Amino acid sequence: MADRPFVSIRDLRRAFDVSKPWLSRVLTGEGRQVLTAVDGVSFDIARGETFALVGESGSGKSTLGRMVVGLLPPTSGAVTIDGMPMTHPASAAARHRLRRRIQMIFQDPYASLNPRWRVERIVAEPIRAFGLVRGKRAIAARVDDLLGLVGLHPEDGRGYPHAFSGGQRQRIAIARTLASNPDFIVCDEPTSALDMSVQAQVLNLMRDLQDRFGLTYLFISHNLAVVRHMATRVGVMYLGRLVEVSGGDLFAAPRHPYTRMLLDAVPDLRFTGRSRLPRKRRIR
């Protein structure tokens, strides 16, 4: 259906049991304690769109992103991608096909790359896992093409992750992400560990790749300047809940008080010396 959202998230919830061990609870008389990281979040993402999630650390952004790609099972709720349920696909073959279409770019490019593997093996792993190309020469040629797409040289495939800068490592991670020919990519703070100049290069690369391959992004960030550059629509998360969803008018006319506080916290020389109200955290 033409009007069906490409990604649909409905009433997604994730709770973690943070209780003390059973014996400690018996001796102290304490009950179980549950931390709700994501609390009933719902939104849609259209094909080819960049939907950004913003919020402070601990607001539940990364937890939600991991649930969307299947790295973390939800306590309740549903994720549907192109009409197919993420949590309970029809068959193992359907799950395999769906997972090929979903990838994730992590915050720390060094931690997400195997330090014992050469770059060429890292990038080739999704190709082999999903059987997209057969034969060593064909796989090697595909890896060279992918490295070229992200601004690296084919010779870089012979090196190890430690030999590259942070920006180059993130380019390697993006090449690995593209190796499975995905349709949907969750980007979890993909540039927050990089220098400002390198951030701009990686963000422009991601936008170029989106235009070229028609990619759909769920972009997670706490940097509102990055979000303004990348996002089609923005969702604001606060204490595990989605409190506001807006397009370009979010920055000009925020509706929720927490959104206004986020924007107010952005450094701006024009407001030097102006008093600002501290945010009071709500106890749940």
C-alpha positions in Angstrom: 0.0 0.0 0.0 1.3 3.4 -1.0 0.1 5.1 2.2 1.5 2.5 4.6 4.5 3.7 6.7 7.7 1.9 6.0 8.5 1.6 9.7 5.7 1.5 12.3 6.4 1.5 16.0 3.4 0.9 18.3 3.3 1.2 22.1 6.8 0.0 22.5 7.9 -0.6 26.1 11.0 -1.9 27.8 11.4 -2.5 31.5 14.5 -3.7 33.3 14.5 -5.6 36.5 17.0 -3.8 38.7 16.1 -5.6 42.0 18.6 -6.7 44.4 19.3 -10.5 44.6 16.5 -12.6 46.0 18.3 -13.3 49.4 19.1 -9.6 49.9 15.4 -8.7 49.3 14.3 -11.4 51.8 16.6 -10.2 54.5 15.8 -6.5 54.0 12.2 -6.9 53.2 12.5 -4.9 50.0 10.3 -5.6 47.0 11.2 -5.9 43.3 12.3 -2.8 41.5 11.6 -2.2 37.8 13.2 0.6 35.7 11.1 1.5 32.7 13.5 2.7 30.0 11.0 3.1 27.2 7.3 3.7 28.1 4.7 3.3 25.4 6.4 5.0 22.4 4.6 5.1 19.0 5.6 6.7 15.7 5.9 6.0 12.0 8.8 6.6 9.5 8.1 7.0 5.8 10.3 5.4 3.2 13.3 7.5 2.5 12.8 9.7 5.5 15.1 10.6 8.4 13.3 10.5 11.7 15.5 11.8 14.5 15.1 11.0 18.2 16.6 13.6 20.6 16.8 13.8 24.3 19.3 13.8 27.2 21.3 10.8 28.2 19.1 8.2 29.9 15.9 9.3 28.1 15.6 5.9 26.4 16.8 6.7 22.8 19.4 4.0 22.4 17.2 1.4 24.1 14.5 2.1 21.7 16.9 1.9 18.7 18.1 -1.5 19.8 14.6 -2.8 20.1 13.8 -1.6 16.6 16.6 -3.6 15.1 16.0 -6.6 17.2 19.1 -6.4 19.4 16.9 -6.1 22.5 13.4 -7.7 22.9 10.6 -5.3 23.9 8.6 -6.0 27.1 5.5 -5.1 25.0 4.6 -3.4 21.8 5.3 -4.0 18.2 7.7 -3.0 15.5 6.6 -3.5 11.8 9.0 -2.9 8.9 7.5 -2.7 5.4 4.4 -4.5 6.7 6.4 -7.4 8.3 6.4 -7.7 12.1 9.9 -7.5 13.6 9.2 -9.5 16.7 7.3 -12.5 15.2 7.9 -12.9 11.5 6.0 -15.6 9.6 9.0 -18.0 9.3 12.8 -18.3 9.8 13.4 -17.4 6.2 11.3 -14.3 6.5 13.3 -13.3 9.6 16.5 -13.8 7.7 15.3 -11.6 4.8 14.1 -8.9 7.1 17.4 -8.8 9.0 19.3 -8.2 5.8 17.3 -5.1 5.2 18.0 -3.6 8.7 21.4 -2.4 9.9 22.8 -0.2 12.7 25.6 2.3 13.0 26.9 2.5 16.5 28.3 5.4 18.5 31.8 4.1 19.0 33.3 3.0 15.7 36.3 1.3 17.3 34.2 -0.8 19.7 31.9 -1.9 16.9 34.8 -3.2 14.7 36.5 -6.5 15.5 40.2 -5.5 16.2 41.5 -8.9 15.2 40.0 -8.7 11.6 41.3 -6.8 8.7 39.0 -4.2 7.3 38.3 -6.3 4.1 37.0 -9.1 6.3 34.9 -6.8 8.4 33.2 -5.3 5.4 32.8 -8.7 3.7 31.1 -10.4 6.7 27.5 -9.3 5.9 28.0 -10.3 2.2 29.0 -13.8 3.2 26.4 -14.1 6.0 23.5 -13.3 3.7 25.0 -15.0 0.6 24.7 -11.9 -1.5 27.8 -12.5 -3.6 29.6 -15.8 -4.4 33.3 -16.4 -5.0 36.4 -14.8 -3.4 37.1 -12.5 -6.3 33.5 -11.2 -6.6 33.4 -10.6 -2.8 36.8 -8.8 -2.9 35.5 -6.6 -5.8 32.4 -5.8 -3.9 34.4 -4.8 -0.8 36.6 -2.5 -2.9 33.4 -0.8 -4.3 32.0 -0.3 -0.8 35.2 1.2 0.5 35.2 3.6 -2.4 31.6 4.6 -1.7 32.6 5.8 1.8 35.7 7.7 0.6 38.3 5.1 1.4 40.9 3.4 -0.9 40.7 -0.3 -1.6 44.2 -0.7 -0.2 42.7 0.3 3.2 41.0 -3.1 3.3 44.3 -4.7 4.2 44.7 -2.7 7.5 43.3 -3.3 11.0 40.9 -0.9 12.7 43.6 0.5 15.1 45.5 1.9 12.2 42.7 4.3 11.2 41.4 7.6 12.7 38.0 7.9 14.3 36.4 9.3 11.2 37.9 6.5 9.0 36.7 3.9 11.4 33.2 5.2 11.2 33.5 5.1 7.4 34.5 1.5 7.6 31.4 0.9 9.9 29.2 2.6 7.3 30.7 0.4 4.5 30.0 -2.7 6.5 26.4 -1.4 7.0 26.0 -1.0 3.2 27.3 -4.4 2.5 24.0 -6.1 3.1 22.1 -3.7 0.8 19.8 -2.4 3.6 16.7 -0.4 3.3 16.5 0.9 6.9 19.4 2.0 9.1 19.3 2.9 12.8 22.1 5.5 13.5 22.9 5.6 17.2 24.9 8.8 17.9 27.0 8.1 14.8 29.2 11.2 15.0 29.2 12.1 18.7 32.7 10.5 19.2 34.2 12.4 16.3 35.8 15.9 15.9 33.6 18.7 14.6 35.2 18.8 11.2 35.0 15.1 10.8 31.4 15.1 12.0 30.4 17.3 9.0 32.1 15.0 6.5 30.5 11.9 7.9 27.0 13.5 8.0 27.3 14.7 4.4 28.4 11.2 3.4 25.3 9.7 5.1 23.0 12.2 3.3 24.6 11.4 0.0 24.2 7.7 0.5 20.6 8.2 1.5 19.9 10.1 -1.7 21.7 7.5 -3.8 20.2 4.4 -2.4 16.9 5.6 -1.0 17.8 4.7 2.6 15.5 5.3 5.6 17.1 6.5 8.8 16.2 6.4 12.4 18.8 9.0 13.6 19.5 9.1 17.4 21.3 12.1 18.7 21.5 14.6 21.6 23.1 17.2 19.3 20.3 19.5 18.0 22.5 21.1 15.4 23.2 17.7 13.8 19.5 16.9 14.0 18.5 20.1 12.3 20.9 19.2 9.4 19.8 15.6 9.0 16.2 15.1 10.0 12.9 15.3 8.2 11.0 15.0 11.4 12.1 15.1 15.0 10.8 13.2 18.1 11.7 14.4 21.6 12.1 11.8 24.3 11.9 12.5 28.0 12.0 9.8 30.7 11.2 7.1 28.3 8.3 8.8 26.6 7.9 10.5 23.3 6.6 14.0 24.3 6.7 15.8 21.0 7.0 15.0 17.3 7.4 17.8 14.8 8.9 18.8 11.5 10.9 21.9 10.8 8.8 24.0 13.1 10.3 22.2 16.2 13.2 24.7 16.4 11.1 27.7 15.7 8.0 26.9 17.8 8.6 24.1 20.3 5.4 23.1 22.1 6.5 20.9 25.0 8.3 22.6 28.0 11.1 20.0 27.9 11.7 20.7 24.2 12.0 24.4 25.0 14.6 23.5 27.7 16.6 21.4 25.3 16.7 24.3 22.8 17.5 26.7 25.6 20.5 24.6 26.6 22.2 25.0 23.2 25.2 27.4 23.6 24.5 30.8 22.0 26.6 33.9 22.3 23.5 36.1 21.9 22.2 35.0 25.2 25.4 35.3 27.3 24.5 36.4 30.8 20.9 35.6 30.6 19.5 33.6 33.5 18.1 30.2 32.8 15.8 28.1 34.8 17.2 24.7 35.9 15.3 21.6 34.8 13.6 19.7 37.7 13.6 16.0 37.2 10.4 14.3 37.8 10.5 11.3 40.2 8.6 8.2 39.0 
